[in-house]
Amino acid sequence: MKISLSNLSVGYRRHVVVSDLNLSIAEGELVALIGRNGAGKSTLMRTIARLQLAISGEISISGKPLGQYSRNELAGLLSIVSTESVNVSHLTVRQLVSLGRFPHTNWIGKLTAKDVELIEEAMHMTGITSLENKNLHEISDGERQRAMIARTLAQDTDIILLDEPTAFLDMPNKYEIVNLLQRLTRTKQKTILFSTHDLNIAMQEADKLWLMIDGVMYEGAPEDLALNRSLARMFEGTKLQFDDNKGLFNIERHDAKTITLAGEGKTFFWTNKALERLGFAVQKTENDKRADILISCENQVLWTINRQGEQMQFDSIYGLAKFL
């Protein structure tokens, strides 16, 4: 299912959040929506889900305007995980996930064997099978978020929208959930849009970014937006800068002292990161004798500082950093 936005403006009666959007998501594509707080990510997501009316323009799904779908048709086609907290005291995790099958059941809401299979699969994919009999008030925010995602997966729609799906998750679970979304686009041809503040995860997993900056939307592969400096534009006016040579985010330092470093491999990489964290501008040198810091890795890893003809050695980056 393809989503198309044509000359779309979203917001509220007295406040247009973002206007003239002409964007698309192809079938089987994972798109990450990126922007600062208040940029309008949730407003756009709600508008695409028809929970909020557009100010102007059109949204279409597979060439058919969104407004021409009935509510039942849309519920079978599109599902959404919002940022709103669901915490019904006596609702179990399994019951919450089962609600995802409601648009597909008959008038008495009886679950078929196929419904049960999809519920089991959704709980397994999100790692919450062991929580199925717990009430929602008995689990953590992160576990509740996984249950909400499982409910959406159980709904088994072609289009999935997720507003900050990793907001309450720890780092390993953030990557696991976004990787799951990526696998769903590949294996089941789901069309998925998710909003996030975690640009590193989005750049590693998403096929495309929608980048909201000051009411303007930039669209493209993460690598394209790095090359055309759109990612760097996102941090203008802040102390954070995007290094498009390394694909990393750094705190801008205008008073950095230059230091030369000699070494190779991952030890060089992490030493370099530590020195930059300490405020140094690192220059790599192949001349061991002229290096301010030399990394040697023969019997053990050692860091040697050369200063005014004297040498000092350290057996850890921590020791080196404390000296500097």
Phi, psi and omega in degrees: 000124180263139176251133178231134174248125183237115179050039187278133172238132182234157180149218183229171189307318183255006183211109175276122182279312178209143187228165175053048178276128174232092188225166178209155172232123180281160176299137179073028183241142176253118183240132179255130178262117187242141175178161179289167175303134179084003182288337179114016182298311181294323179297316178295317180299315180295325180291318178295327180278359183062030171272350181212141182281144174287152176286317177200170180087190187219145171244132178229149177239119184053039176084355181256127179305140183304322183292344181273354176273137173287166180298320179294319178298317183292322179295331177276350185252327190223135176231156184220140169251115183264176179276353182289135183281134175248118184215070178274118192308313188257020175264126179278166179300315180297319179296321177298313180296323180297333178300336178297338180272354185306317181296345185254354183273170178281186189293339177263001175073024181284132180277134176270174177299324178294319177300313181298320179299317180291325177295314179298317181296318181296318179292323178295315182297327181263003174070034182239015181303321182290347182259001193303329183263003179276146174284154185299327181285353181264355183246165183283169177300319180295318178293322177295322178295320177298321179295321178296320178293321178298320178301318179294320179294323178295330179296334172056048177271158178288332182242132178233128175246133181227120180264108182052058184292341183253015188301325185252012185261150174283173189302311180300320182289329174303309182295322181296317182292314181293324176294324175299316178299319180297320179294324179297324177292327183279316188271331183239008177055034175289147174256116191232130173239126177225143176262148182199155170263352184271089185294326180299314179295317181300319182292332181277331189247330188281146174284329185210150174247141164253112188251113183264117179226113176051046176080004178244140180252131175249134185235139176162172174299149180308321182291324177295318181288336174287316183291323181270009173073014178294321179297320178296325180298330183297335185250012177298138181086004177239173178276354180272138177228151179258122178271103184282358172275329182249346184070032184236160177253133182226155170282127182290129181234117182271343184251027184292136176269139181282137176220138181262141185227133178242131180165182183218166168067202186291334177294320175297315183303311184285330174294318178301315179297319180296318181294321177294323177297328180278357176100014180265148169264112189268132173242128179278139177227146177267352181269100184301324185287336183259002181283139173292323177229129180244129176260124176241141186227050181277275178276325175211163180281126178229145176247120182248125177260129175257117179221115177051047176081353179255149181240140174229137183245147179225146181256012176206155176293326178300315180296318178299313182297319180297323179292317183290000000 
